[in-house]
Amino acid sequence: MKRNKHLLTNARSYAGTLLTSDHKLVKASFKLEKHKLCRKEQHSKRTPKPNIAAIVNKEESQRRYQNTLDTKLSSITSDRKNNTDNSKARADSVPDRLKCVQTIIKQSIEESVGCVATARQNKHNDEELSQLSKRQKDIRVKIQNTKDNNKRDRLKIDRNRILHTIRKRQIKLKNEEIEKKIEGINSAKCDHAMFKATRLLYQKQFENPKVEDQEGKLASNPNDILDIVSSHFKSKFEDKKVEEITPFEGEPKPLKNPITPEEVRKSFNSLSNNKAPGEDQIHAELLKYGTPLLDQTIADIFNTTFSKHENLDINTGVLIAIQKPGKKKGPPNNLRPITLLNSLRKALSIITLNRIRPFVEEYLSKSQSGFRPDRSTADVVWTHKWLAAKTLKEDVIIKISGIDMSAAFDTIDRNQLLNIIATIVNEDELRIIRFLLSNTKIKTRINGATKTNTFISNVGTPQGDSLSPVLFIVYLEHALKEVRTTPPRPIVKYEKEIPNEIAYADDVDFIGQDYVNINEIQETLHKYQLKVNTDKTEFTALSKNKEDWKNAKKVGSLIGDLEDVERRKQLSTAALNKLYHVWMKGNKLKTTTKIQLYKSLVKSILLYNCSTWALTLTEEEKINTFHRKQLKKVLNIKFPVKITNKSLYKKCQEKPLSLQILKARWNLFGHILRRDSDIPANRATRAYFIQYGHKLRGRPTTTLPIVLNRDLGLIDHFRLHSTDDLVKITELAKDRKQWRELSARIEKAAEASQTVNWDATRQ
């Protein structure tokens, strides 16, 4: 009734009624014209979703699905072999065979496992819970209809027992649900875990984007929103002046190296679970938990496509528009497109990527760290930290010109890309890439819309699969090769040693004694339809005299260690407060589950790129204190309750954060030393020990090389003072076993030398 208070007017109460009551008589007027008497338009019921979770979590359901799938696939295979009449042959053409296989996959999951029942929000689809709920409802009816007090009391006891069981079951299911999400985050790589945790923390129930019409008013009709969104992205992804790429070129012929079932299986296993399906509604799990017969069938379809030049309709993506965080709602430019691709297209992209990876690695510059194996944002930040340490040690200035590109993935010329790829990969892979870049269409999806809008996408790399970003960095590398050669600029002595370029995808930093000419770079990149956003171009000077560079952000981290730590503290505190209700409701979750939640959703944000931090002992103790405060919040430990540091760490199965940072630092150090000697991180490390300028007077600032040397000081026979020391440590790093032993010794010595008495009670 509270939400309808605005309907009441002239309300007043009267006392002195003739009836005995503890309420007064209330008289009021209702303005019903303000009330929505008509119910909202009911949208059509959603199509039942297959029970994907069953084949992932239950081996019995997985076997049933696989048996059903094999039976159906075997039947169509035998039909094709036995039926020689082309006019009556079942699924004779490649597109028809693909549709038949897709139908069989959907039928197999529905027949073997079934569909997920529609559940209300915050309710669980659990058979045991449903039975218990039904039993308690039946008992409740009996209680209401029973006049015998003794019998009613017994029924109440039985019902309370069932309700208690229901609550325990709900808590167990909630814990299992959270643990699955935690497992997904923990399985991610170090630098991906923070972003995965952030998405999980701040994800909201999906709603249609807010867009303005031509009059500047927010559109409310789903069909109008669909038209506005489609028109906006069509202008970005479709260029009628661009020459269309044909899926096939030349005469039909088989691939020299046909796609094998083993390649198909490897690509299926690489697909991620819990991802939205594309237009074909084939979930990745249905392929991932398929059978060898499915692998063989898909491999045959792919190979026949190229041997007969029969096109497959797998290049249509579903576009979901979401609001960019922190941007004004309304302008379509503030929308971010998310493309959902068909799982089979993703699989073919992975097969292609696995084939071209060696050629791409040979072609790319050592300076590129994005979308490459054994490279990450950590080695980019590591490079900047060593360059900063160089300027804090000697009287030299290193200038960084950082360029930012506008919608870089969406602007490249596909014909130019094919010409570049043709010089790198073999004929088979070039044919597959041509097919993947051709006939790409986008279908916009808006909830509640009664129509669909589909348009052609012929500009940029089709986003949504693992191949597209690799194609982009190849395209960018070709453009940067021209940037590096023109125009030539004088190189000072120390520029020969330090890295001249650091790149992560489209974030490129040019390093030198002077800033580069952005206009000349812009002209060169413009030839390749790459647009430099001059408003976001950053010029950073690393110097001892001016330290404003410490707040410069590189791939999510600040160059200054203290500044980055403070920012990480703020972000992790926000993440911790986001889960305030979880920490307070201690009876709903196990302590171990809450600690796992903290590690996955909060600590991963706090420790993002912590392996590059250089902290003094005092600063390490501060972050240890901050860590313990967060642990106490998680366990809901408040004054006057006291707990020793040692007991707190033991209860949470944690260690001081300084020890975890030390371990991460030495893991990354060894990882970088084992990489190619010409990557920027190794070049910056070597350049630090080569003196070019006058050594600065005074006490040295705590930097990454100084902290590494401090760590080595905890054990005997190792130091990091010179190039010779670096060479010895590099040789040691090549033997992983010896490096692990060295890291373990350092960690053990650091733990033994902790200045804090963990047995002391917190004051």
Secondary structure as UniProt FT lines:
FT   HELIX           2..7
FT   STRAND          8..14
FT   STRAND          25..30
FT   HELIX           32..34
FT   HELIX           52..57
FT   HELIX           59..82
FT   TURN            86..88
FT   TURN            90..91
FT   HELIX           94..112
FT   TURN            121..122
FT   HELIX           127..145
FT   HELIX           149..186
FT   HELIX           190..202
FT   STRAND          211..212
FT   TURN            214..215
FT   HELIX           222..237
FT   TURN            240..241
FT   HELIX           261..270
FT   TURN            279..280
FT   HELIX           284..288
FT   HELIX           292..308
FT   STRAND          316..323
FT   TURN            325..326
FT   HELIX           332..334
FT   STRAND          335..340
FT   HELIX           343..363
FT   TURN            366..367
FT   TURN            370..371
FT   TURN            373..374
FT   HELIX           377..393
FT   STRAND          398..403
FT   HELIX           408..410
FT   HELIX           414..422
FT   TURN            423..424
FT   HELIX           427..437
FT   STRAND          441..444
FT   TURN            447..448
FT   STRAND          453..456
FT   TURN            463..464
FT   HELIX           467..485
FT   HELIX           493..496
FT   STRAND          501..504
FT   TURN            505..506
FT   STRAND          507..512
FT   HELIX           518..526
FT   TURN            527..529
FT   HELIX           534..536
FT   STRAND          538..542
FT   HELIX           548..551
FT   STRAND          553..554
FT   TURN            555..556
FT   STRAND          557..558
FT   HELIX           561..578
FT   HELIX           580..584
FT   TURN            586..588
FT   HELIX           591..598
FT   HELIX           599..603
FT   HELIX           604..606
FT   TURN            607..609
FT   HELIX           610..612
FT   HELIX           617..634
FT   TURN            635..636
FT   TURN            639..640
FT   HELIX           645..652
FT   HELIX           657..673
FT   TURN            677..678
FT   HELIX           680..688
FT   HELIX           704..712
FT   TURN            713..714
FT   HELIX           723..733
FT   HELIX           736..752
FT   TURN            758..759
//
